[in-house]
Amino acid sequence: MGEPGQRPESDALQTADALALALEEVGFDVGRAFPLLGAGSGREGVPVVELGQVSASVADSLAAVLHRAARKGLRVPGAAD
């Protein structure tokens, strides 16, 4: 893995892959639920992960997973309380 920020597309691709694996770990069929999941660089070369459009049922399932995680005390790393 290169130095962060040297290759935005590479950084974003690795992050998109990690996100896809995490979504699969909680039960999503990523190819079906997030068919447009991809990576690239946005404005000013900032790495971006694109989720694309998801159906309302996929969004509902994702919200349910996040609510369960929150009830177990899981939080976004580095987020202020």
Backbone hydrogen bonds, N-H to C=O, Kabsch-Sander energy under -0.5 kcal/mol:
donor,donor_aa,acceptor,acceptor_aa,energy
6,Q,3,E,-2.1
7,R,3,E,-0.5
11,D,7,R,-2.5
12,A,8,P,-2.8
13,L,9,E,-2.4
14,Q,10,S,-2.3
15,T,11,D,-2.0
16,A,12,A,-2.8
17,D,13,L,-2.4
18,A,14,Q,-2.1
19,L,15,T,-2.4
20,A,16,A,-2.5
21,L,17,D,-2.3
22,A,18,A,-2.3
23,L,19,L,-2.6
24,E,20,A,-2.2
25,E,21,L,-2.4
26,V,22,A,-1.2
27,G,24,E,-1.6
28,F,23,L,-2.5
30,V,28,F,-1.1
32,R,29,D,-1.0
33,A,29,D,-3.5
34,F,30,V,-2.4
37,L,34,F,-1.9
38,G,50,E,-2.3
40,G,48,V,-2.0
42,G,46,V,-3.9
45,G,42,G,-1.7
46,V,43,R,-1.9
48,V,40,G,-2.4
50,E,38,G,-2.5
51,L,49,V,-0.5
59,A,55,S,-2.5
60,D,56,A,-2.3
61,S,57,S,-2.1
62,L,58,V,-2.7
63,A,59,A,-2.5
64,A,60,D,-2.1
65,V,61,S,-2.1
66,L,62,L,-2.4
67,H,63,A,-2.6
68,R,64,A,-2.2
69,A,65,V,-2.2
70,A,66,L,-2.4
71,R,67,H,-2.3
72,K,68,R,-1.2
73,G,70,A,-1.7
74,L,69,A,-2.4
79,A,76,V,-2.2
